[in-house]
């Protein structure tokens, strides 16, 4: 069974959410919360998917203009992922190979056993 896009349902969603070009932090947070709810909602309708897509476009436009991100080096990205996941250098040995290879990949000397965000041993 193919579901069709129901304009009246979509119109009701738009009326309820009233998405607009985001110009304030308050509006950004409001639409971000709705987008997150839709992101994790199970069995979204076609109308909800369309609304979610619209909200993501609005949010990304606001973030591009107001929340510039600095470029990160691959090493900084690795450090962040390791810290966020609670992964240590020794945890990577089984995934990558020997401790020498892990040390080369993550830029640490073998004296480091765990990672900290600054990258200092």
N, C-alpha and C positions, 0 to 999 in steps of 0.2 A: 504494500500500500504506500503510495507516494503522497506525502503531505504537501498541501499547497500553501502558499504564502497568503495569509489573511490580512488584507490592508486595514480592516477595522480593528483587528486585534493589535496590529502594529501601531496604529493611530492611538489606541488606548494606552499602550506602553509609553509612547512619546509624550502623551498628555500627562501621564503620571510622573515621568522622570524629568521632562522638560530639558532635554540636553541643549546646551548653548555653547558658543565659543567661550572657552575658559579664560577669564581675565583676572581672577583672584584666587588666593590660596584656599579660601573657604569653598568656592565653587569646584576647584580642583579636588579637594578632599571629598566633597559630596559625590562627585561623579566617579572618583576612584573607588569609593566604597561600593557603589552600585555595580561598577564593572567587576570588582572582585567577587561580589555575590554571584553575579552571572557566570563568572569564570568557573566557579566551583559548584554551580548548580547542576544536578544530574538531569538528563533528559530535557535539555533546553529545546524549546520550540524554534521554528524557523524565524519567527518574529523576535524572539529573545536573542537569537544568534545575530540577527541584523542590528538590533539595538546594541549589543555587546561590541560588534565591529565598529559602529559609529562612535561609541564611547571611547574605544581604544584609539581611534584616529584623533579625537579631540584631546585626549590625555597626552598622547605622544606629541602632538603639536605644542601643547603647553609646556611639556617637559623639555622639548628641544629648545624652546625660547627662554625658559626660566630656570632650568636645572641643568646647565651644561656639565658634562662629566669630563674629567681629565682623562687623557689617554693613559692606559695602564700597560706596563710591560708584561710580557708573558710570565716573567718571574713573579711580579706583583699579583697577577691573577692566580697563579699556583699557590702563593702564600695565602691569599684570601680564601680560596677553596679549601685548603688544608685546615686553616683555622676554623672556618665555618662548619666543617664536617668533623672536627676533632681528630683529624688524621695526622699522624706523626711521620717523620722521615722513615722510620723503621717499617711502618705500615705499607709504604710504597715498594719495599724490597720485593715482596711477593708479586706485585703487579708489573714492575719494570724490570727487575733483575737483581743484580748484586748491589750491595750498599755503595760500592764505588760508582756504579752507574747512576744510582739515585742521587748521590752527592753531586755528580756532574750535572744532572738534569735540574735539580733545584738550587744549584749554586752554593751549596753549603759544603763545608769540610766535614770529614767523617766524625769529628769530635762532637758534632751536634746530634743529639738524639731526638729532640722534639723541636717543633717550630714555634716561633712567636711572630706576631704580625710585623714587627719592625725588621725581621730578618737577621737580627743580631743574635749571635750564639752566646 
